[in-house]
Amino acid sequence: IKKTMINYALPEPGQVSIMVYDITGRKVTTLVNDRVDPGYYQVHWSGRDDLGRQVSAGVYFMRMNTPGFNFQQKVIFVR
């Protein structure tokens, strides 16, 4: 099973959201949407949407939002 691993760290407590979007900007899945304590974290995406369906191969965007920090990265999902 192929997975994308996302590592992140928080220096102080805060709300974290990590979501995956397709090339059209439609939300595919939410990986994290929670208040998180300071520390190092790891989350995996196995290429499934919010309903558990396998997504098509292609380009996706992972967006991470925390207080004071926003990040977006392109993810290429290959089957």
Backbone hydrogen bonds, N-H to C=O, Kabsch-Sander energy under -0.5 kcal/mol:
donor,donor_aa,acceptor,acceptor_aa,energy
4,T,45,W,-2.8
5,M,3,K,-0.5
6,I,43,V,-3.2
7,N,5,M,-0.5
8,Y,41,Y,-2.4
10,L,39,G,-2.5
14,G,36,V,-2.1
16,V,34,D,-3.0
17,S,65,N,-2.1
18,I,32,V,-2.6
19,M,63,R,-2.4
20,V,29,T,-2.8
21,Y,61,F,-2.8
22,D,26,R,-2.6
23,I,59,V,-0.6
25,G,22,D,-1.9
28,V,20,V,-3.5
29,T,20,V,-1.5
31,L,18,I,-2.9
31,L,29,T,-0.6
32,V,18,I,-1.7
34,D,16,V,-2.1
36,V,14,G,-3.0
39,G,10,L,-2.1
41,Y,8,Y,-3.5
43,V,6,I,-2.6
45,W,4,T,-2.4
49,D,53,R,-2.4
50,D,28,V,-2.0
52,G,49,D,-2.0
55,V,47,G,-3.1
58,G,77,F,-2.2
60,Y,75,V,-3.2
61,F,21,Y,-2.8
62,M,73,Q,-2.9
63,R,19,M,-2.9
63,R,61,F,-0.5
64,M,71,F,-3.1
65,N,17,S,-2.6
66,T,69,F,-3.0
69,F,66,T,-2.1
71,F,64,M,-2.6
73,Q,62,M,-2.4
75,V,60,Y,-3.4
77,F,58,G,-3.2
77,F,75,V,-0.7
78,V,76,I,-0.6
